Amino acid sequence: ASDRPVIGNYTVVLCCEANVSQQGAPYRRVTSRRMQRKTLIGLGGASMLATSLAPALAVFDAREARAQGAPYAVLTAQDAAVLESLGDVLVPGAREAGLTHFIDHELASEQPRLFLRFSQLPEPLAAYYASWSRAFTSAVQSRTGKPFAALDAPARHAIVEALRGGTLAPWNAPAPAALFYTALRLDAVDVVYGTIAAFERLGMPYMPHIAPKTTW
Amino acid sequence: MAAEHVDAVVVGSGAAGAIMAAKLSAAGKKVVILEGGTTVQPREMVSADIYGRRLHWGGPAPAVRLATPAIHTNFSTGWQTGGTATHHYAAWFRLHEEDFRMRSTFGRGNDWPISYDELRPYYDRIQTEVGISGDATAEVWRPAGEPYPMPGLPTFAQGAVIKRGFEKLGMRTAPLPVAINTREYHGRPACLYDGWCDAGCPIGALANPQTVYLKAALAQGAELRTHATVTRVLTTANGKRATGVEYVDADGTRRMQPADVVVLAAFAIQNPRILLNSANAAHPNGLANVSGMVGKNLLVHPTTNVYGMFAEETQPAMGVAIGQLVSQDGYAKDPQKGFLASYQWLIASAWKPNGLLGLAASRQELYGAALDDFMHRAAKHIGTLQMVGETFPVAENRVELASDKDAYGFPLARVVFSWSDNERALYEHASGEGLSVLRAAGATETWRGPLVNQHLMGGTIMGNDPRTSVADSFGVTHEVPNLVIAGPGLYPTSAALNPTFTLHALALRGVERILRAWPG
């Protein structure tokens, strides 16, 4: 018998009880240990029947993935370049933080945690990012005669305002331009401001019960 | 493939299913809980917004189709052990007496089939069992009831700053009543006020099903099967009794779970979907739907946030996700206001930088250097109020079956919902008031968010008249006496109060009635 928790086929070895921090020492960082792939086990004493569907909790570091030039699983290099170029304008630092590897990792997972899923659009979500990338490229080219990355700051600002306001035309994508702005901006916010290091930069205490091994 | 017959099968392991299973198993009943989602234990509740989203909109694919983007439902749902309550923020309010009689008072909307006085003892008992922190004296709007067993939440800088604005406008505040421990209670520790409630509370200070009623149910012998997606309720040939449910397990195998009593606790969207998908020769329009009311009167809480930036530091990371204080001075329903709805203010929620309720999402128009400047200022100086309002109940807001189907061949749920002028007028009134409060508190800049929704209620409303409701006040469906609805889907009106405390009280009242009159 074991009192270790079960997630699908994983037995999670966490210092869970150590995480029940007491008042007086509440914000000690507690780091998850490791996950071991195991066969299904019961939860000690309780007749819990857990069945297999392993959630995507594998360690993944988007910044490191980008630094290493890791291949994309879903995005094309061309689409990723467009997303990265725009995303870094929306949230400076998103490029190096691994924005497109984060998006790609989530799109490849069974349960994407991207903001876009909140919109409850029919899936798969990858199709939206691909169509947005191409619609954006086409619209910017049509409006300026240049790719977005080649524009100066005022021209980029004008494009972003048109995107945000839904007036960037022609817009040949099934989901609106304004949703593209919102989704990509919040994805970029995730990688730039959602990390423990980013909390520290902002002067916000992170105070985890169970610290993430990476941002996600 | 049929499993062993049990006394009760409970569909859903969220707040309503957990308390039903706990009380049934405590009475010696053999109980199986079927949860469509995955297994999540407190020890896996990692403190990160990105992780926490899986608790909201995890699952293999969206199970709900939206007819319009007026509302979204998946922030207010959950696909795991403990259901939506796994990530709930634990604002536990009693409904006000006036909430039970909207129609009899104003000639519009719906009445509840019970009064506050009938529900009060159940609120009191749940409060003792679970533990609620609050200050009953300071809550001058609170209906009669036993005082809270724990002292109220502490007020951190953000709450103190905003409270100043309410006081300047002559409005009252009180500690926000929460099912979060301010001291150790029933073996569960006190809160650390780190604001990670949305990612689940692994220490058990917040009363999630995993740490209270689901834990009790399992300890008493109830069996929980996750990845068990219920497709239909089965009945006898004449349709007069439920015989159990059909479900699909993780391997895709279709199974049957026979039971004396079927409890549907799959929340306000999936309960109607299951009933409609359970149509058979005796119930051609769906089970318990001779009235045509299954799915009708879907309710949400119209919500908006107002924000202010202050010169002083507000410690916005400190506290709990729901807030520190509450004000219900505007709660009274009064058509003279230009709308028929109650509303309240939840004050000073704990902040994180990212996520749907994070700093960056509060100013969608900012990007680039302007966003970074805002993030640095807001991380130390922001303050916020959240309005929780009431939806006027209309049958047209509804759950129905979609044209597309799930992996097992059953139609998905389709949500049809639109805001009325009543909610829009409420939004304008309340957001204006909120901005005034923040300015009075000294905010140097203020802004408001859009009209959005939270919480799901209705869709299988209770009532005394089988022609206009699906179930009676105990949750027992009018047509099938051993088929019981549990959860906020029973609410005939939404009130303007977070629903979880009331659903517990209703479920306790319902399950005790069922146990007294066990079908057989």
Boltz contact constraints between the chains, C-beta under 6 A:
constraints:
  - contact:
      token1: [A, 5]
      token2: [B, 41]
      max_distance: 6.0
  - contact:
      token1: [A, 5]
      token2: [B, 43]
      max_distance: 6.0
  - contact:
      token1: [A, 7]
      token2: [B, 44]
      max_distance: 6.0
  - contact:
      token1: [A, 12]
      token2: [B, 44]
      max_distance: 6.0
  - contact:
      token1: [A, 14]
      token2: [B, 43]
      max_distance: 6.0
  - contact:
      token1: [A, 16]
      token2: [B, 43]
      max_distance: 6.0
  - contact:
      token1: [A, 19]
      token2: [B, 202]
      max_distance: 6.0
  - contact:
      token1: [A, 20]
      token2: [B, 189]
      max_distance: 6.0
  - contact:
      token1: [A, 20]
      token2: [B, 203]
      max_distance: 6.0
  - contact:
      token1: [A, 23]
      token2: [B, 190]
      max_distance: 6.0
  - contact:
      token1: [A, 26]
      token2: [B, 192]
      max_distance: 6.0
  - contact:
      token1: [A, 46]
      token2: [B, 218]
      max_distance: 6.0
  - contact:
      token1: [A, 47]
      token2: [B, 223]
      max_distance: 6.0
  - contact:
      token1: [A, 48]
      token2: [B, 224]
      max_distance: 6.0
  - contact:
      token1: [A, 49]
      token2: [B, 225]
      max_distance: 6.0
  - contact:
      token1: [A, 50]
      token2: [B, 39]
      max_distance: 6.0
  - contact:
      token1: [A, 50]
      token2: [B, 226]
      max_distance: 6.0
  - contact:
      token1: [A, 51]
      token2: [B, 227]
      max_distance: 6.0
  - contact:
      token1: [A, 51]
      token2: [B, 250]
      max_distance: 6.0
  - contact:
      token1: [A, 53]
      token2: [B, 38]
      max_distance: 6.0
  - contact:
      token1: [A, 90]
      token2: [B, 367]
      max_distance: 6.0
  - contact:
      token1: [A, 111]
      token2: [B, 58]
      max_distance: 6.0
  - contact:
      token1: [A, 113]
      token2: [B, 50]
      max_distance: 6.0
  - contact:
      token1: [A, 113]
      token2: [B, 53]
      max_distance: 6.0
  - contact:
      token1: [A, 113]
      token2: [B, 54]
      max_distance: 6.0
  - contact:
      token1: [A, 117]
      token2: [B, 57]
      max_distance: 6.0
  - contact:
      token1: [A, 120]
      token2: [B, 62]
      max_distance: 6.0
  - contact:
      token1: [A, 120]
      token2: [B, 66]
      max_distance: 6.0
  - contact:
      token1: [A, 120]
      token2: [B, 72]
      max_distance: 6.0
  - contact:
      token1: [A, 120]
      token2: [B, 74]
      max_distance: 6.0
  - contact:
      token1: [A, 123]
      token2: [B, 61]
      max_distance: 6.0
  - contact:
      token1: [A, 189]
      token2: [B, 354]
      max_distance: 6.0
  - contact:
      token1: [A, 189]
      token2: [B, 360]
      max_distance: 6.0
  - contact:
      token1: [A, 190]
      token2: [B, 50]
      max_distance: 6.0
  - contact:
      token1: [A, 190]
      token2: [B, 354]
      max_distance: 6.0
  - contact:
      token1: [A, 193]
      token2: [B, 353]
      max_distance: 6.0
  - contact:
      token1: [A, 193]
      token2: [B, 354]
      max_distance: 6.0
  - contact:
      token1: [A, 194]
      token2: [B, 354]
      max_distance: 6.0
  - contact:
      token1: [A, 202]
      token2: [B, 376]
      max_distance: 6.0
  - contact:
      token1: [A, 202]
      token2: [B, 379]
      max_distance: 6.0
  - contact:
      token1: [A, 203]
      token2: [B, 379]
      max_distance: 6.0
  - contact:
      token1: [A, 203]
      token2: [B, 380]
      max_distance: 6.0
  - contact:
      token1: [A, 204]
      token2: [B, 317]
      max_distance: 6.0
  - contact:
      token1: [A, 204]
      token2: [B, 379]
      max_distance: 6.0
  - contact:
      token1: [A, 205]
      token2: [B, 317]
      max_distance: 6.0
  - contact:
      token1: [A, 207]
      token2: [B, 194]
      max_distance: 6.0
  - contact:
      token1: [A, 208]
      token2: [B, 47]
      max_distance: 6.0
  - contact:
      token1: [A, 209]
      token2: [B, 47]
      max_distance: 6.0
  - contact:
      token1: [A, 209]
      token2: [B, 196]
      max_distance: 6.0
  - contact:
      token1: [A, 209]
      token2: [B, 202]
      max_distance: 6.0
  - contact:
      token1: [A, 209]
      token2: [B, 203]
      max_distance: 6.0
  - contact:
      token1: [A, 210]
      token2: [B, 46]
      max_distance: 6.0
  - contact:
      token1: [A, 210]
      token2: [B, 47]
      max_distance: 6.0
  - contact:
      token1: [A, 210]
      token2: [B, 202]
      max_distance: 6.0
  - contact:
      token1: [A, 212]
      token2: [B, 46]
      max_distance: 6.0
  - contact:
      token1: [A, 212]
      token2: [B, 48]
      max_distance: 6.0
  - contact:
      token1: [A, 216]
      token2: [B, 50]
      max_distance: 6.0
